[in-house]
Structures are given as C-alpha cells and as structure tokens.
Amino acid sequence: MKQTPLSIRPFIGAKNFNLSSRFYQDIGFQEIILSPGFSLFKWGELGFYLQDAYVKDWVDNTMIFFEVEHAEQTWNELMALELTKKYKDVKLTPIRVEAWGQECFLHDPAGNLLHFGEFF
C-alpha cells in the first residue's frame, strides 16, 4: 500500500452502552458521539469506537494494548479512581513484569480487556 496510515481505531462492544460510556469518560477518554449507540473515544491521538452491540464470544476475546510512558503511574491513577467500587464487573489486575516490559490490566464493564504497558 502506498497510503500513509493516520490512525488505527478498533471497534469494541458494550453490554450496557451508557455504563461503558461513563466508564471510559471516568478513566480520561473524551467521547465524541457519532450516532445513538456509537461513539469515538479518544485519549490524546489514540482512539477506538464503542458500539451498542454485545456478542459474548467477541467481547470476551477483545484486547486493546495502550503503550504508556510509565506503567506504575498509570496503575496508581487507575487505582485512585476506585473503578471496582463504581462498576460491578470491572476488574483491575496489578502490574506484571515481563521480559519486554511491564503492564497492568483493566477489564471494562462489558469484559473488554485493556492492557496498559511500558516497554523496557
């Protein structure tokens, strides 16, 4: 291909669109409503589409990796938000150190898995 890519924006599903929308806003994403039940969520130059669609097998196998400068700082910021108290099905997994770097994990209200990782 001869085109220059400008962004990559995966599509993810939501079991409860309004709940997932609040969740992503709580962790710092900006919502841009595109149509009812379909929004772009941006974090700096990164983004993804959230849609009011839920297929368990699809959502249970969805993962998004966000490269961050400091995994430990990201972990501390996520912990301070008390997301597991605010959202019933949200899971936060502490930093894991691997040969390539370190990362922590966050399951959103629908079950999508977010990785926040820092490369060594």
C-alpha positions in Angstrom: 0.0 0.0 0.0 1.2 3.5 -0.8 -1.0 5.4 1.6 0.3 6.7 4.9 -1.7 5.4 7.9 -3.1 8.2 10.2 -4.7 6.1 13.0 -6.0 2.8 14.0 -9.3 2.6 15.7 -10.7 -0.8 16.8 -14.4 -1.4 17.3 -15.4 -2.7 20.7 -18.7 -3.8 22.1 -20.7 -2.8 25.1 -23.2 -4.8 27.1 -24.6 -1.5 28.5 -23.6 1.3 26.3 -24.4 4.1 28.7 -22.5 2.4 31.5 -19.4 1.8 29.3 -19.6 5.3 28.1 -19.4 6.7 31.7 -16.6 4.2 32.5 -14.4 5.4 29.6 -15.0 9.0 30.5 -14.1 8.3 34.1 -10.7 6.9 33.0 -10.0 10.0 30.9 -11.3 9.4 27.4 -13.1 12.1 25.5 -16.4 10.9 24.0 -17.4 12.0 20.5 -20.9 10.9 19.8 -21.2 9.8 16.2 -24.8 8.4 16.4 -27.0 6.9 19.0 -25.2 3.9 20.5 -22.0 4.6 18.6 -19.1 6.9 19.8 -15.5 7.5 19.3 -13.5 7.6 22.5 -10.2 9.5 22.3 -7.2 9.6 24.6 -4.7 12.0 23.1 -4.2 10.8 19.5 -5.4 7.3 20.3 -9.0 6.2 19.9 -11.5 3.4 19.5 -15.2 3.1 18.6 -17.6 1.9 21.2 -20.8 0.5 19.9 -24.1 -0.6 21.5 -23.5 -4.2 20.4 -22.7 -7.2 22.5 -21.6 -10.7 21.4 -20.1 -12.5 24.4 -17.5 -14.5 22.5 -16.4 -11.3 20.7 -16.2 -9.1 23.8 -14.5 -11.9 25.8 -11.8 -12.1 23.3 -11.3 -8.3 22.7 -8.0 -6.8 24.0 -6.5 -3.4 23.4 -2.9 -2.6 24.3 -2.1 1.0 25.2 1.6 1.8 25.4 2.2 4.3 28.2 5.4 6.0 29.4 5.0 4.8 33.0 3.1 1.7 33.8 3.4 2.3 37.6 2.0 5.8 37.3 -0.9 4.5 35.2 -1.6 1.8 37.7 -1.6 4.3 40.6 -4.0 6.6 38.6 -6.4 3.7 37.9 -6.3 2.6 41.5 -7.2 6.1 42.7 -10.3 6.1 40.5 -11.8 3.2 42.6 -13.3 1.7 39.4 -14.0 -1.6 41.0 -16.2 0.1 43.6 -18.1 2.2 41.0 -18.6 -0.6 38.4 -19.7 -4.0 39.4 -18.0 -6.1 36.6 -14.7 -4.1 36.3 -11.5 -5.9 37.2 -8.1 -4.3 37.7 -5.0 -6.5 37.7 -1.7 -5.3 39.2 1.4 -4.7 37.2 3.1 -7.8 35.8 6.8 -7.6 34.8 7.7 -9.5 31.6 11.0 -9.8 29.7 9.8 -7.0 27.3 8.4 -4.6 29.9 5.6 -4.3 32.4 1.8 -3.9 32.2 -1.4 -3.8 34.2 -4.8 -4.9 33.1 -8.3 -3.4 33.3 -11.5 -5.2 32.3 -14.2 -2.8 31.3 -17.9 -3.2 32.3 -18.6 -5.5 29.3 -15.4 -7.6 29.7 -13.1 -6.0 27.1 -9.5 -6.3 28.3 -7.3 -3.2 28.3 -3.6 -3.5 28.7 -1.5 -0.5 29.8 2.1 -1.4 29.2 5.5 0.2 29.2 8.4 -1.3 27.2 11.9 -1.5 28.6 
